[in-house]
Amino acid sequence: MIRSKLFLIILLFCAASSWAQSFEHYLGDEASLFAQTKQINQFFRRFNGEESVSGVRFPANDPNYRNITVRKNYLQMIFDLESQFIDKEQKNEFIYNITKNEEPIFLDFHNGDWFAEVSTEFLYYGEKTRATLFLKLEEENQGYKWVITNVFFKPFRELFSDENDGKLRFIHPLSHELDFMNLIKIFKETGKVTQYTSQSYKPDYLSVFLYEVKKQNLIFQNVSGVKFHFFQVPGWYFELSEIRRSGANSGWLITGLIDFDESKKGELLKYIYYE
């Protein structure tokens, strides 16, 4: 038991790659079990440096609680070491930025600026199809709940994306003098009807999706995947995914990391939402 504790202490001062190797060498399967980030709440605690490598939470008055040295080593652990979407220099800069003595940055479960992307399968008019739901935490009364905020459903995008055939379509400005009788022509051309809407019009796919669910044209089958998007660190975005493989570097890990100009956040969100 004493020997195991000694190795856990030594572990905190090793680099990320050598950490996993030495830990597994001495403790075997138990080391991989400790190293895996098995829950989202645990990811938050490890990111913030609020638990030991054996998964025991540090009390707020413990000297190791949010300790910079401990935290830096733990942050190395929660990155996917095999990801092709994480630049090593960027990762080091990210860790440096969030562990600076004067202004460290921590994740807050209830602070917003993070949301879930859930891949699902439905039957749509009897055919198996995929839908991507986006959910966020919302405060209600004295607690929180997950709510659906957006959806990507390919059949809807195709339905509302009118192809531009070069023809100019508009409702004549004097149509009111004819009691808008020309509407009959517009609604005959159903595939182009959205071209007669305001320039500010944007399809509400979630409302259409819920309508089809209520009409039982969309029948839920299962969840096929989950990942999370984080914007809580100013100027940075990272993606959290569950990696299932043998070894210590598995579980919920950061699989994508980029730094960006805050003014470009809207464009990044559009990309995430498949817009």
N, C-alpha and C positions, 0 to 999 in steps of 0.2 A: 504493500500500500504506500509506504514512504517513498519507495523507488518510483512508483507511478506518479506521485505528486511532484517529485523532482523533475521528471521528464516534462510534465505540464508547465512548470515554471520556465524550464529551458526553452520550451516551445515558443513562448511569447517573444523571445528575442532573436528568433530565426527569420530568415527571409521567407517569402511566400512559398516558393518552389521547394526549398530545402525543408521548410516546415512540414509540408505534407509527407515528404519522403521519410524524414526522421520519425515523425509521429507514428506513421504506419509501421515503420520498422520495429519500434519498441512496444507498441500497444496493439498492433494487429488490427483486427476487425473493429475493436472497440474504438480505436482512433478515428476510423472513417465515420463511425456512428456519431462521435462527438463533433467531428468537423462538418458534417452535413447540416445545412441550414434547412430544417424540415418544415418550418412554418413561416408565414409572412411576419407575424409578430416577432419571431425570433430574428428575422432579418433586420427589423427595426432596432432591436436591442443590440445586435452585433455591429450594425452600422454606427450606433451611438456609443459603443463601448460600455454596455450596461450588463454584460454577463461574462462569465469565465469561459474558457475553452471547453470545459466539461458541461456547459449548458446551465450552470447555476447563476442566478441573477445576483448582481452586486447590490447591496443596500446603498442608498444614496450617500451614506456617511463612510462608505468603504473607500480607502485611498485609490483603489483600482477603478472605481466608478468613473467613467468617462475620462480615464487617464490617457494622456496623449500617446505615450509609448505603447501601451496595451492596445489602444484603439487603432494606431497605424498598422500594427501587425494583423489585427482582426480585419481591417479594411482590405488588406491584400487577399485574405481568405475568401471574401464574398464576391470576387470577380471570377468569371469563367475564364480560366487560364488557356482554354483552347479556342476562345472566340476570335474570329477574324475581324470583328467590328470594334475592337478595343485596341487603340494605339498605346503602347507602353509609356511613352512620354506624356501623353494626355492623361493616362491613369495616374501617374505620379504627380502631375500638376493638380489633378482633381483632389487627390488625397491630401496634398499640401494645403490647398485652399480651404478644405473643410476642417483641418486640424490645427490651424494657426492659433498660437497662444492667445492673442488679443481678441480674436473673433471666430471661435470655432462654430461650425454649423452642424446642427443635428436634425434628424428627421422627426416629424411629429405626425403620429397616426391620424390625428383629428384635424390637422391644419390645412387640408385640401392640397391642391396642386399635385395630386397623384390620382390615377384612376386605373380601372381594370379593362382589359380587352379580352372578351370571352368568345371563343370560336364554338359555334353550335351547329347542330344538324336538325333540319326540319323536313317534314313532308309538305311540299307546296303543290296543291292540287294533285296529290298522290305521288309526286316525284320527289326523290331525295335531293335536297339542296342545302347549301351552307349559308349561314348568316353570322355576322360578327356584331356582337353587342358590346356597347361601352357603358360601364357603370362607375358611379362615384359614391362616396360616402356623403350622406346628407343628415344634418342634425334635425332631430324631432323630439319635442318635449325635453326630457333630460337624457336622451340617448342618441344613438346614430343608427342609420340603416343604409343599405346599398340600394341605389335607384338606377334605373336604365335612363341614360341621357341621350344616346345616339345609336344608330344602327347602320351597318353597311350590308345591303342585300342586293346582289348583282342584278336580279330581274327588275328591281325598281329603278336602278340607275339606267339600265338600258331602256326602260319604258319612258323615262322622263328626259332622256338625252336626244332631243330632236335633231336629226341630221340636217345640216344646212345644204340645201340644194341650189342656193344662189338666188332664189326667188324672194322678193321683198313682200312680207306679209304684215298687214296692219288693218286696224278697224278705222275706216274713214272718219275724219273729224266732224263730218256733217251727218253721221249715222243717226244721231238723236232726232233729226228731222224726219227720218224714215222709221221711227220707233224701233230702231236697231234690228230691222227685219233681216239685215245681212248676216246676222248671227247664224242663220240656218246654213249658210255656206261654210262658215267657220267650223261648225260642229260636225259637218260631214267629213271634214279632213281631220279625223281624230289624231292621227299620228303627228300633226303639226300644231295642235291646239295650244301648247305652251308658248308658242311664239307670239301669241296675242296677249300675253300677260305683261305686267310691268317689268321694267328693267331690274327692279329690286326683288323680283319674285325668286324664291328659293324653295324647292320642294321639301316638304316636311316628311322625310322618309319614315321617321319613327311613328308618326300618326297613321300613315298608310300601313305600316307593319302591324301596328296594334289593331287596326281595323280588320286586316286579313286574319289575324289571330282570333279576334272576336267572332268573325264569320266562320271560323274553323276551316279556313282554306290553308292556313299555316298551322301545322301540328308539330309541337316540339318532340324531338327524339332524344338527343343527348348533348352533353358538353364534350368537345373534342380537344380543347386546349385553353389555357389561361396564361396571360402575361400582364405585366403592370408597367405603366409609364409614369415617370417621376420628373417633376419640375420644381421640387422644393429647394434645390440648391441654385441660387441665382446665377444665371449665365450658363447653366449646365442642364443637360437632359440625359437620363439613363433609363434603360429598359431592363426589367427584371423578369427572368424566365426560370422555369423549373427544369433543371438538367438532371436527367436520370442516367447515371452510369456508375460503375464501380469506382472506388477510391474516395479520397477525402474531398476532392474538388467537385462536389455534386450538391444537389438540392436547389434551393432558390438562390440564383446567382445573377450578378449584373452581366448581361450578355451584349449590351450596346452602350456606348458612351460618346457624347459629342458636346463640345462647347459651342455656344451660339450667341448672337446678338439678341437681347431681349425684345428688340423691335421686330425681330423675325419669328417670334414665337407663334404668331398666327399661321404663318406659312408651314411651320413644322407640325402644328396641330392638324392642318388640312391634309398633310401627307399621312399622318397617323390614322386619320378618319377616312382615308381613301377618297378624298374629295378632289 
